[in-house]
Structure formats: structure tokens, C-alpha cells
Amino acid sequence: MRGNIFDIKRYAIHDGPGIRTTVFLKGCNLHCRWCHNPESQSLEPSRMWQIHRLGEKEFREEKMVGYCITAEELWTELRKDQVFFEESAGGVTFSGGEPLLQPGFLLEMLKRCRAAHFRTCVDTAGAVNIGGLEEICRYTDLFLYDIKTAEPDTFRTFIGEGYENVWDNLKRIVQHGAQVLIRIPVIPGVNDSLVALSAIVGRLKTIPALHRIELLPYHRTGADKYRRLGREYGMGETASLTETGITGIKEYFRENGYEVL
């Protein structure tokens, strides 16, 4: 069993409870304009410039991002962090890209984690047509589920195809009894208006089991990566959001009965 990944991040504290090791799987069927990991979008290795600076001089070195790894090789890496998982109630998070695009490899790693009592998270946007989702649910302790918009036209314009898959898969996950944390990236001019927020709340209300939300302020981390990939950044000069900038949005969700992390 082999999978394609592009990074393993140790000591992660924002990808689920406790101290975690996050495995970034390569490949994504979406093309969010604000994507902060554009090197993840292609399933194949991507050419990316590594930029080094010495004084006022800039030196470029081309490198390949992404590689194939066996389940056994990845498992060897994950087991190195067992002590941190045990002491912090942490575990392993599978992110991307879109991890559900490699369901067989993902499931194999989830099963290994469960057998070793490693807690697992799957960070997904859910915009895929997948037949084995229920099996993945059985071995996943928590889904970090991205909801970017509840407006179909906005989804197609800024994100891509798969809008209905997002909501269908979310319902399937909840019906299976899996734990879900909804994560909403707050994007200026895309989903930060009262109309856009009201649409999200309205759609979430159709799934009463959902009650926890995490808001992720838009940032420009991806802009430099696009430049290094030789691609244009789709958000132009849109400024990053500060925590203060989403205070009112947090309150809006709280008023609608959601716990906001």
C-alpha cells in the first residue's frame, strides 16, 4: 500500500486535540483562491522554487514537492511520536490536499493508528464522491470538516465543483456517529457578509447534531507559495484578517446556538 504525501509536521497544536503529528496527503480536487497549500493540489510531485536570501541578493533553487511513501514507511515515522500522543492526549491528523482522494491509503493508516491506540483526525473539505466513507468513519475519532460557503454559485466561482458532495458527506459522517468539528475559513468578500453567514447557519441547522465551530481567519500565507510555483495568487492584495476582525462573526454563531472555539 502506497500513498502520495508532501509533508509530515510534528508537534502540531492546531490540527486537533493535544500534540499531533499531521500528515499532509497530496492531491486536491478543489482550487480555492485563498489556498495556503497550493503545492498540495496536484497528486503528482510539483516543481517549486526554494528562495534563499543573502543580504540584498536572492538565490533560487528548484525542488520537487511531494513523494510516494509506503504505509510501513509512514507508520515507522508516526510511531516515533507515540510518547507525545500519550502525554498530551494528542494523535495523528491526516490533512492535505484532500485526504479522502486517497481512501485506501488513508484507511490503512487509520487502522494502524486505531490498533496502536493513536487518536485520529481527518481534515477534509468533503467535496468528493467516495464509496468507503463509512469504513473511514469507523476508524476516525474526529473529523475537522471545512465549510467554506453555503451558496452554490459562490462555491463554483471561488472553489470549484463538488458543492452537494460537501453536504451529503457531512450528513453521512454525522449519521455514522462520528465526532465533527466544523471549521470555517473566514474569507473577505466571499463568506463574511451577513447573507453568507446566514446561509451557512441555515444549512448547518438541518444537521442538529453539529454544535461546535472553529473560525479560521483568512491569511496570505499561500501568496508566496503561488509565486514560487510560478502561478498567480487568486486573492490579489486582500489583507489578512486579524482575530479582532472576526469577533462579530463569532458572536453571530454563538447567538445561533453554536460553541465557537
N, C-alpha and C positions, 0 to 999 in steps of 0.2 A: 504494500500500500504506500503510495507516494502522494505528496501534495506540493503545491507551489506557495511559498511564503516570501515575504520581503523584509521581515524584521522580527526579532524577539526582544521585547522590552521587559527588563527585570525591575523589581521594586516599584511597580506602578501602583498609584494610590487613587486614581480617578477612573478606574475601569472595573468597578465593583467593590465589594466589601474587603477590608483588610489590605495586606500587601499582596500584590498579584504579579504573576508573570503573564504578559499579554503577547499572544502570537498573532501576527498580522498576516492573514492569508491574502494572496494576490488574486486580482480579478474582481471587477465590479461592473454590473450591467447598468448602473446609473452614472450620470455625468453632472452632478450638482455643480453649479457655477462657483460655489464657495469651497469646493472640496479642499481639505487641508492635507490629503494624501493622494495627490493626482498620480503619483508613481504606482499606486495600487490598482489603477483602473484596468490596465491590460493584464491578462492572465500570463502573458509571456514576459520575460525579463525586459526592462526598459532602460534605454540609454539616458543617463543623467549626468550633467556636469557637476563635478565637485569643485567648489571655488575656494582657493586659498589666497589670503592677502598677506603681503609683506610691505608694510608702510603704505605707500600710495599705489603700489603695484598689485595687480590681480592676476593670478595664475589659475588656469582651468585644467582640470584633469577629468577625462571621461571615465565613468564607471557604469557597470551594469547593476541594476536594482532588481532583486528577485532571484530565487533559486529553488530548485527541486530538492525535497528532503523526504526521507522515508519516515514512516511512523515510528520505527525503532530509534532512528537518529533524533527525532524531536523528543521522544519520550526520555531519552538519555539526558537531554538538556533540561526538561521540566523537573525531573527527579532531583536535580541539583538544588532546587529551591524549596524542597519539602519542609525544611525547618522553619522557613519564613511563613509558609502557609499555616503550619501548626500553631505557631506562636501568635499570629495576628488574625486568625480566623479568615485568612485570605484564600487564594487559589489561583486557578488558571482562567484567563479570559481569551476567547477566540474572537478576533476582530478582523478588520480588513481595510480596504476592499469589502467584499461581501462574503462572509464565510459559508453561507448557505449555497454558494455556487460550487463548492467542493464538498457535497454532503457525505460522500463515502469516507473521505479522509477525516472530515470533522467528526463523524460518528465514531470512527475507530479511536480517535484521540479522546473523545468524551468517555467512551467505555473504559479506556485505560485509566483515566482520571478517577472515575467512579470506583473502580476496583481498588485504587490506592487511597480512596477517601479524600481526594483533592476536590474541593468545591469548584464548580464550573460556572462560567458566564459565557453567553453567546451574544455578541454585539452585532445587531443586524438591522437593516432597513426593511426587510421583509418583502421587497418588491420582486420576488422570484416565484416561479411556478415549480413547486417542489412536492414530490410524492411521499418522501420519507420523513416529513416533519414530525409526525407523532413519535417516531422512534427516537429522533433527536431530542424531543421534549423529555423523554424518559430518563435521559442522562444529563440533563441541564438543570442546574439549581436556580439560575436566574437568567432571564433574557433582558438585555439592555436594548430596548426597541425604539428606533428612531422614527419619530413622526415629524415630518417637515412641513406639511400643509394638508388641509382637508379640502382644498379646492382643486378639482381635476385639471382645469386649464392652467393654473399656476404650476402644478406638478409637471405637466408636459412641457411648459415653457422653460422652467428653471432646472428641472431634474431629469426628466426622461419618461420612459414608459414603465408601466407596472403599478399604476395607482391603485387599482382594485385589489391586486395581489397583496399590497401592504395591509389593507383592512381585513381581507379574507384570512391571511395567515395570522394576523393578530388574534382574530376570533378563535381560530383553531388552537393556537397556543394556550389561550385562556381556558377554552373548553377542556383542554387536556389537563388542566390544573397546575400548569407551570407558573412560577412567580415571574412577574413582569414589572420592570421599571421603565416608564415612558420617558424618553429623552427628546427634548425639543430644541433644536438649534434655532436661536432667535436671529433671524436674518433681516436687516433693514431693507424695507421696500418689498419684502417677499411675504413674511408672515407675522409682522409686528403690529399690524393695524387691528383695530377693534373688530372689524369684519372678519379678518383672517383668524384671529384668536377665537371669536365666537363660533366659526365653522369647525375649528379643531375641538372645542369643548362639546359642541353639538354631536360630533361623530363619536367622541370618546364616551359620551353619556349612553350610547347604545350598547356599551360593554361595561355594565355596572361593577364588575369585579376590579376594574382598574381604578386605583386611587392615589398612586404615587407618581410624581412628575419631577424630572430634573431639567432645568433650563440651562442651555449651553450658549453663552453669548458669542456672537459672530466675532471671529478674529481673522487676521490677514496672514496667518502662518503659511497658507498654501501659495500665496502670491510669489514668493521667492522660488518655490519649487517649480511652479509653472515656467518661470524664466529659465531655470536650469534644465528643464525638459524641452526648451525651445517652443513653448506653447503660450498662447495668450490667456491671461487671467480674466475670467468672465465677470468679476465684480468691480472692475475698474479701480477707482480710488475710494471706494466705500470704506469709511473708517471703522475700526474695530469698536465693538460695544464694551462699555465698562459695566461692572456689577451694578452701579447706580442706574445705568440706563435701562435695566430690566426690572427695577424694583416694582414699578406699577404693574408689569405683566405678571410678576409673582403674586401680587395681591389679587389680581383678576382670577387667577386659577384657585387661589385659596378661597375666595368668595364663592367659587363654584364647587367647593367641597373637596378640593384636592390637597394632599400633602405635598408641599413643594420642598425639595431638598436643596 
